[in-house]
C-alpha cells in the first residue's frame, strides 16, 4: 500500500508539529511496585515541564505499563529528556524491566486542539 498521499500532507501552520511518545514497559516478576512508583514519580513533574501537552500512565490488566506523552515540539521533548528527573529515571528503570521497553515516537499529524483559557 502506498503512503504517498500521507507523505505530501502538510499543515497550514508555521508552528512545529507536536511530538508524541508512547509505549509499553513490562516489569520483571516482583518489580511491578517499584516500576509503578518510578513511573508515577514522573507524571506530575513532567506535566509541569514547558511544552508538555499530555502525559499519561496506564496500567494494563496483563501487568504492563503504557506511557503516553505529547510535547509541543521536539525541542521541548529534548529539554525534558535532559532534566535531572529523566536522567535519574533512566539510570534506575532498567533494573525493573523485563526486556527493553516497547517504545514509539512520531510527529502528530492530526490537529491538536488549541488550549483554552478558563
C-alpha positions as CSV (number, residue, x, y, z in Angstrom):
1,X,0.0,0.0,0.0
2,X,1.4,3.4,-1.0
3,X,1.5,6.2,1.5
4,X,2.4,8.9,-1.0
5,X,-0.6,11.0,0.0
6,X,0.4,10.9,3.6
7,X,3.9,12.0,2.6
8,X,2.5,15.0,0.8
9,X,0.4,16.2,3.7
10,X,1.4,19.5,5.2
11,X,0.0,21.7,8.0
12,X,-1.2,25.2,7.4
13,X,0.7,26.5,10.5
14,X,4.3,27.5,10.8
15,X,4.3,26.1,14.4
16,X,6.2,22.9,14.9
17,X,4.0,19.8,14.9
18,X,3.5,18.1,18.3
19,X,5.7,15.1,19.0
20,X,4.3,12.0,20.8
21,X,6.0,9.2,22.6
22,X,4.2,6.1,23.6
23,X,5.0,2.5,24.6
24,X,4.8,-0.4,27.0
25,X,7.1,-1.2,29.8
26,X,7.0,-4.7,31.3
27,X,8.1,-5.2,34.9
28,X,10.3,-8.1,35.9
29,X,8.5,-10.5,38.2
30,X,8.2,-9.0,41.6
31,X,9.2,-5.5,40.4
32,X,5.8,-4.0,39.5
33,X,5.5,-1.9,42.6
34,X,9.0,-0.4,42.1
35,X,8.3,0.3,38.4
36,X,4.9,1.8,39.1
37,X,6.5,4.2,41.7
38,X,9.3,5.3,39.3
39,X,6.7,6.0,36.5
40,X,4.2,7.7,38.8
41,X,7.0,9.9,40.1
42,X,7.5,11.2,36.6
43,X,3.8,12.2,35.9
44,X,3.2,15.5,37.7
45,X,6.7,16.9,37.3
46,X,6.7,16.1,33.6
47,X,3.3,17.7,33.2
48,X,4.8,20.9,34.6
49,X,7.7,20.9,32.1
50,X,7.5,23.6,29.3
51,X,5.8,22.2,26.2
52,X,4.1,19.2,27.9
53,X,0.7,18.8,26.3
54,X,-0.2,15.4,27.6
55,X,1.4,12.9,30.0
56,X,-0.4,9.8,31.0
57,X,0.4,6.5,32.6
58,X,-1.9,3.5,32.3
59,X,-1.6,0.1,33.9
60,X,-2.7,-2.8,31.7
61,X,-4.6,-5.9,33.0
62,X,-1.5,-8.0,32.0
63,X,0.7,-6.0,34.3
64,X,2.4,-3.9,31.6
65,X,2.5,-0.1,31.9
66,X,1.6,2.1,29.0
67,X,3.1,5.6,28.9
68,X,1.7,8.3,26.5
69,X,3.3,11.7,26.2
70,X,2.7,14.6,23.8
71,X,5.1,17.5,23.5
72,X,4.6,20.8,21.8
73,X,7.9,20.3,19.8
74,X,10.9,18.1,19.6
75,X,12.9,20.9,21.3
76,X,10.5,20.7,24.3
77,X,10.9,16.9,24.4
78,X,14.7,17.3,24.2
79,X,14.7,19.7,27.2
80,X,12.5,17.3,29.2
81,X,14.8,14.4,28.4
82,X,17.8,16.4,29.6
83,X,16.4,17.1,33.1
84,X,17.9,15.6,36.2
85,X,14.5,13.9,36.7
86,X,14.7,12.0,33.5
87,X,18.4,11.2,33.8
88,X,17.8,9.7,37.2
89,X,14.8,7.7,35.9
90,X,16.8,6.3,33.1
91,X,19.6,5.2,35.5
92,X,17.1,3.4,37.7
93,X,14.4,1.9,35.4
94,X,16.2,-0.9,33.6
95,X,16.8,-3.0,36.7
96,X,13.0,-3.3,37.0
97,X,12.2,-4.1,33.3
98,X,11.7,-7.5,31.7
99,X,13.4,-6.8,28.4
100,X,13.6,-3.5,26.5
101,X,10.7,-1.0,26.5
102,X,8.4,-1.2,23.5
103,X,8.7,2.4,22.6
104,X,7.5,4.5,19.7
105,X,7.5,8.2,18.7
106,X,6.2,10.3,15.9
107,X,5.0,13.6,14.7
108,X,1.3,14.1,15.5
109,X,-0.4,14.8,12.1
110,X,-3.9,15.3,13.4
111,X,-4.6,18.8,14.5
112,X,-4.1,19.4,18.2
113,X,-6.9,21.4,19.8
114,X,-5.8,24.9,20.9
115,X,-5.6,25.4,24.7
116,X,-8.5,27.3,26.1
117,X,-8.1,29.8,28.9
118,X,-10.7,29.4,31.6
